[in-house]
């Protein structure tokens, strides 16, 4: 029996690419482990609020991870068919989530919900 309340799946583009998975593999092992732990926490404990998860509006949510060297990573996801679809991941460099990062996640969400 799966105890995950909201299982995570990677968004896949029309060509089969999984951009969040590819991004995670570009990070070092410790960063991947920290982000993976935060994703798992959200899967098993959903709904989760701050400081781990926050709504971004338009059906988008973010998982907020602190990774090595004082950096901050974000995974933007949407809840679709009782699954957490991981749409976009990035290392945050500014206080506010940049609009292009949100736009890309929203575009990917539209691809899977329309």
Backbone bond lengths (Angstrom), bond angles and torsions (degrees), N, CA, C in turn:
res aa  C-N    CA-C-N  psi(-1)  N-CA   C-N-CA  omega(-1)  CA-C   N-CA-C  phi
1 X - - - 1.457 - - 1.523 109.53 -
2 X 1.323 116.31 130.72 1.456 121.28 -179.32 1.525 108.95 -86.14
3 X 1.319 116.47 124.67 1.459 120.65 -179.21 1.523 112.89 -91.04
4 X 1.334 116.51 1.35 1.457 119.44 179.29 1.519 109.05 -69.03
5 X 1.323 115.79 129.06 1.456 119.97 177.78 1.524 110.80 -81.59
6 X 1.327 116.08 -27.86 1.464 121.28 -178.12 1.528 108.30 -145.75
7 X 1.349 117.73 83.87 1.462 119.81 -176.27 1.528 112.04 -63.30
8 X 1.334 115.46 139.84 1.462 121.29 -179.86 1.520 110.43 -88.42
9 X 1.334 115.16 139.29 1.466 122.21 172.58 1.526 107.02 -134.79
10 X 1.327 115.31 150.70 1.458 119.88 178.75 1.525 110.24 -83.40
11 X 1.331 116.24 136.14 1.465 121.12 170.12 1.524 107.48 -60.82
12 X 1.317 117.05 136.70 1.467 122.00 175.33 1.522 108.66 -119.98
13 X 1.321 116.06 129.10 1.467 120.41 178.17 1.513 109.42 -72.03
14 X 1.307 115.87 171.96 1.470 121.12 178.77 1.518 112.11 -57.39
15 X 1.335 117.33 -30.14 1.476 121.10 -179.86 1.527 111.97 -88.36
16 X 1.353 116.12 1.17 1.459 119.44 176.89 1.520 115.16 93.72
17 X 1.338 117.15 -2.49 1.466 119.57 177.30 1.523 110.38 -67.96
18 X 1.303 116.21 144.67 1.464 122.66 175.40 1.524 107.41 -117.91
19 X 1.345 117.12 87.23 1.467 120.68 -170.76 1.534 114.63 -59.71
20 X 1.328 118.54 -36.42 1.470 119.41 -179.29 1.530 109.38 -68.86
21 X 1.319 115.85 -41.22 1.471 119.47 178.40 1.527 110.34 -62.13
22 X 1.330 116.57 -43.94 1.467 120.91 178.55 1.526 110.83 -62.57
23 X 1.332 116.81 -41.55 1.464 121.05 178.23 1.526 110.54 -62.63
24 X 1.334 116.49 -44.77 1.472 119.81 179.09 1.529 110.66 -59.01
25 X 1.334 117.37 -42.91 1.466 120.38 179.42 1.527 112.54 -66.04
26 X 1.334 117.53 -20.02 1.463 120.26 178.22 1.540 111.51 -78.63
27 X 1.327 117.04 -14.62 1.463 121.69 -179.94 1.524 110.14 -87.19
28 X 1.335 116.03 162.69 1.461 117.12 177.74 1.525 110.15 -75.82
29 X 1.315 115.20 166.43 1.464 121.23 -171.29 1.531 112.79 -59.09
30 X 1.324 116.99 -40.83 1.467 120.06 -178.76 1.530 111.15 -65.77
31 X 1.343 117.52 -42.24 1.467 120.51 177.71 1.526 110.62 -62.20
32 X 1.334 116.68 -43.38 1.476 121.07 178.03 1.520 110.68 -59.76
33 X 1.331 116.52 -41.89 1.465 120.82 -178.91 1.534 110.35 -63.34
34 X 1.330 117.03 -45.07 1.468 120.82 -179.42 1.530 111.42 -63.22
35 X 1.325 116.66 -45.31 1.464 120.78 179.73 1.527 110.07 -66.19
36 X 1.320 117.00 -42.32 1.468 121.30 178.31 1.516 112.20 -60.23
37 X 1.321 115.96 -39.48 1.464 120.41 177.92 1.533 110.05 -62.55
38 X 1.334 116.51 -42.99 1.470 120.03 -180.00 1.531 111.33 -66.54
39 X 1.327 117.55 -39.11 1.465 120.52 176.66 1.524 109.60 -62.23
40 X 1.335 116.56 -45.24 1.466 120.68 179.68 1.526 111.19 -61.90
41 X 1.322 117.41 -40.31 1.466 120.41 177.77 1.522 110.23 -58.57
42 X 1.334 116.72 -44.56 1.464 120.44 179.19 1.535 110.67 -65.72
43 X 1.325 117.94 -39.16 1.472 121.31 179.54 1.528 111.42 -59.99
44 X 1.321 116.46 -44.99 1.467 120.64 -174.03 1.519 113.75 -85.16
45 X 1.343 117.63 -25.46 1.466 120.13 -172.69 1.526 113.55 -112.30
46 X 1.329 117.18 8.99 1.473 120.50 -176.41 1.515 111.17 -57.04
47 X 1.335 121.02 138.95 1.466 126.10 -1.15 1.534 112.25 -80.20
48 X 1.316 115.21 139.77 1.461 122.95 -178.86 1.518 107.92 -119.33
49 X 1.315 116.43 135.79 1.460 120.11 178.34 1.519 111.56 -101.11
50 X 1.301 114.10 -157.98 1.454 121.10 178.81 1.526 108.68 -64.87
51 X 1.313 119.16 149.23 1.462 125.84 7.49 1.536 114.23 -89.56
52 X 1.354 118.75 -1.87 1.468 119.84 -175.11 1.525 112.91 -79.54
53 X 1.326 117.77 -46.65 1.472 121.17 -175.79 1.524 110.20 -124.96
54 X 1.329 113.68 149.25 1.453 119.73 178.38 1.515 108.52 -149.25
55 X 1.335 115.12 141.77 1.456 119.88 176.35 1.526 109.27 -75.75
56 X 1.337 115.52 137.88 1.468 121.13 176.50 1.521 111.36 -105.81
57 X 1.342 117.17 -0.10 1.458 120.83 -176.34 1.521 110.63 87.08
58 X 1.302 116.64 167.69 1.473 123.69 179.82 1.525 112.66 55.76
59 X 1.339 117.26 28.96 1.464 120.21 179.01 1.516 114.25 78.01
60 X 1.337 116.66 8.78 1.464 120.80 178.93 1.525 110.24 -100.72
61 X 1.317 115.34 145.35 1.466 123.63 176.96 1.517 107.85 -130.32
62 X 1.329 116.01 158.32 1.453 118.51 174.25 1.518 110.17 -125.76
63 X 1.325 114.65 144.47 1.464 122.29 168.33 1.516 105.43 -100.25
64 X 1.321 115.54 127.57 1.454 121.82 -174.49 1.531 109.26 -105.75
65 X 1.321 116.32 115.67 1.464 121.34 -176.92 1.525 110.77 -120.14
66 X 1.314 115.67 135.84 1.466 121.16 170.88 1.516 106.89 -94.74
67 X 1.340 115.83 122.60 1.461 120.05 -178.80 1.530 108.96 -117.02
68 X 1.310 117.21 -175.12 1.457 122.30 -173.32 1.516 115.08 -57.35
69 X 1.322 114.63 157.13 1.474 123.44 176.54 1.526 113.15 59.16
70 X 1.347 116.52 32.71 1.468 120.40 176.46 1.516 114.45 70.89
71 X 1.331 116.99 14.57 1.465 119.91 -179.08 1.523 110.66 -87.24
72 X 1.330 114.40 161.96 1.458 121.46 -178.94 1.522 108.15 -125.78
73 X 1.330 116.01 130.43 1.467 120.38 177.35 1.522 108.61 -112.35
74 X 1.314 115.26 151.07 1.457 121.51 176.83 1.520 109.33 -130.12
75 X 1.320 114.98 137.69 1.461 121.87 169.92 1.521 105.07 -116.36
76 X 1.319 116.67 122.28 1.463 120.59 177.40 1.525 107.31 -97.89
77 X 1.341 115.10 131.34 1.457 119.25 -178.44 1.520 110.79 -137.75
78 X 1.335 114.97 166.48 1.461 122.70 173.58 1.517 107.19 -129.75
79 X 1.320 115.88 151.15 1.455 120.70 175.53 1.526 107.05 -94.33
80 X 1.336 115.84 115.26 1.462 122.47 -177.82 1.525 107.68 -133.40
81 X 1.326 116.18 124.38 1.473 121.32 179.16 1.530 111.72 51.49
82 X 1.321 115.59 46.08 1.468 122.98 177.54 1.526 112.88 60.04
83 X 1.333 116.01 30.84 1.461 121.83 174.64 1.522 109.26 -130.75
84 X 1.323 115.59 150.44 1.456 122.63 173.44 1.529 106.33 -90.23
85 X 1.324 116.67 106.62 1.462 120.47 -179.55 1.525 107.72 -92.97
86 X 1.344 115.48 113.57 1.467 121.23 -178.10 1.521 108.38 -78.17
87 X 1.331 115.69 108.26 1.464 121.43 -171.02 1.526 113.52 -92.34
88 X 1.337 116.91 -37.97 1.468 119.47 -172.57 1.518 109.00 -158.34
89 X 1.318 115.72 143.49 1.457 120.84 176.25 1.513 110.03 -134.94
90 X 1.328 116.79 144.98 1.457 120.93 179.26 1.522 109.90 -161.05
91 X 1.335 115.30 160.25 1.460 121.01 172.76 1.519 106.32 -92.70
92 X 1.318 114.73 124.91 1.468 120.85 -173.52 1.526 110.07 -80.74
93 X 1.317 115.88 131.46 1.459 120.78 -178.17 1.528 112.44 -116.45
94 X 1.328 116.61 -10.41 1.463 120.28 -179.76 1.524 108.49 -126.78
95 X 1.326 116.08 164.34 1.462 120.56 -178.20 1.528 111.54 -63.78
96 X 1.338 115.26 -43.64 1.466 120.39 -178.71 1.525 109.17 -95.71
97 X 1.334 116.57 143.85 1.457 120.02 176.64 1.528 108.69 -64.64
98 X 1.343 117.43 121.64 1.472 120.00 -177.68 1.530 111.72 -60.83
99 X 1.339 115.23 141.00 1.458 121.02 -178.84 1.527 112.67 -56.37
100 X 1.352 120.37 -41.49 1.469 118.83 179.09 1.532 113.34 -59.71
101 X 1.334 117.63 -32.84 1.467 120.91 178.13 1.538 109.64 -67.19
102 X 1.330 116.28 -44.29 1.471 120.83 178.22 1.522 111.19 -65.37
103 X 1.334 116.21 -42.79 1.470 120.49 -179.20 1.524 111.41 -61.21
104 X 1.344 116.71 -40.95 1.457 120.35 179.96 1.530 110.27 -64.40
105 X 1.338 116.75 -44.12 1.469 120.22 178.72 1.528 110.58 -62.55
106 X 1.323 116.77 -41.81 1.470 120.65 -179.35 1.528 110.56 -66.00
107 X 1.320 116.83 -39.00 1.470 120.95 177.75 1.520 109.70 -61.90
108 X 1.332 117.27 -44.19 1.467 120.63 179.33 1.519 110.98 -66.07
109 X 1.329 117.55 -37.64 1.464 120.88 177.81 1.527 109.30 -62.13
110 X 1.325 116.87 -43.32 1.460 121.61 179.54 1.534 110.76 -60.65
111 X 1.355 116.33 -38.10 1.471 120.26 178.89 1.522 112.14 -59.20
112 X 1.324 117.75 -35.43 1.471 119.88 -174.61 1.524 113.37 -96.04
113 X 1.319 117.32 -10.80 1.470 118.78 -178.00 1.515 113.12 -110.85
114 X 1.336 117.13 -4.45 1.474 117.45 -178.53 1.510 111.45 -107.24
